[in-house]
């Protein structure tokens, strides 16, 4: 019989459809878990990148504030010198 030769001979039985469904279900669940893990890792990386970017922006703002304070101090000193000369 043709189906016997495809299944490997007369003495072997074909797995029941319910056991195949359980295996497929398990595989689908495992695949879903892999995608969930990958999404979580991607989100963690994105959060880390955002934090690093935020830190860089904060660092730049602090540098600009220091420069601004230095300029204000110089202007204040110049103003004080001009007043003392007058």
C-alpha positions as a printed NumPy array, in Angstrom:
array([[  0.   ,   0.   ,   0.   ],
       [  1.29 ,   3.474,  -0.906],
       [  0.487,   5.09 ,   2.46 ],
       [  2.361,   2.307,   4.257],
       [  5.509,   3.003,   2.252],
       [  5.233,   6.727,   2.946],
       [  4.787,   6.124,   6.684],
       [  7.707,   3.763,   6.782],
       [  6.116,   0.361,   6.529],
       [  3.184,  -1.612,   7.847],
       [  4.299,  -1.979,  11.449],
       [  4.656,   1.726,  12.259],
       [  1.739,   3.843,  13.342],
       [  1.053,   7.391,  12.391],
       [  1.008,   9.85 ,  15.32 ],
       [ -2.448,  10.909,  16.342],
       [ -3.556,  14.342,  15.245],
       [ -3.984,  15.452,  18.876],
       [ -0.309,  14.787,  19.715],
       [  0.736,  16.716,  16.616],
       [ -1.436,  19.633,  17.702],
       [  0.167,  19.649,  21.141],
       [  3.614,  19.687,  19.558],
       [  2.633,  22.496,  17.195],
       [  1.054,  24.384,  20.056],
       [  4.219,  23.986,  22.13 ],
       [  6.338,  25.183,  19.25 ],
       [  4.085,  28.184,  18.703],
       [  4.208,  29.025,  22.415],
       [  7.999,  28.79 ,  22.414],
       [  8.203,  30.982,  19.326],
       [  5.897,  33.534,  20.93 ],
       [  8.106,  33.544,  24.026],
       [ 11.185,  34.127,  21.867],
       [  9.502,  37.099,  20.19 ],
       [  8.42 ,  38.457,  23.586],
       [ 11.984,  38.135,  24.916],
       [ 13.366,  39.834,  21.823],
       [ 10.858,  42.679,  22.169],
       [ 11.76 ,  43.109,  25.844],
       [ 15.475,  43.24 ,  25.019],
       [ 14.816,  45.744,  22.245],
       [ 12.836,  47.919,  24.66 ],
       [ 15.627,  47.728,  27.242],
       [ 18.208,  48.749,  24.636],
       [ 15.999,  51.615,  23.471],
       [ 15.585,  52.793,  27.062],
       [ 19.35 ,  52.605,  27.605],
       [ 19.935,  54.566,  24.392],
       [ 17.397,  57.187,  25.465],
       [ 19.024,  57.463,  28.877],
       [ 22.451,  57.88 ,  27.277],
       [ 21.073,  60.463,  24.873],
       [ 19.369,  62.298,  27.736],
       [ 22.632,  62.251,  29.698],
       [ 24.494,  63.692,  26.688],
       [ 21.917,  66.465,  26.313],
       [ 22.104,  67.279,  30.017],
       [ 25.898,  67.384,  29.821],
       [ 25.746,  69.814,  26.877],
       [ 23.264,  72.038,  28.698],
       [ 25.523,  72.123,  31.764],
       [ 28.515,  73.102,  29.613],
       [ 26.506,  75.87 ,  27.971],
       [ 25.362,  77.111,  31.389],
       [ 28.982,  77.247,  32.595],
       [ 29.949,  79.214,  29.489],
       [ 27.027,  81.572,  30.041],
       [ 27.986,  82.061,  33.7  ],
       [ 31.57 ,  82.798,  32.671],
       [ 30.374,  85.422,  30.189],
       [ 28.122,  87.   ,  32.831],
       [ 30.976,  87.108,  35.306],
       [ 33.239,  88.836,  32.755],
       [ 30.545,  91.359,  31.882],
       [ 29.984,  92.026,  35.576],
       [ 33.72 ,  92.553,  36.114],
       [ 33.914,  94.898,  33.111],
       [ 30.923,  96.854,  34.404],
       [ 32.485,  97.101,  37.859],
       [ 35.791,  98.349,  36.38 ],
       [ 33.993, 100.994,  34.308],
       [ 32.071, 102.22 ,  37.339],
       [ 35.224, 102.442,  39.423],
       [ 36.945, 104.534,  36.705],
       [ 34.092, 106.988,  36.528]])
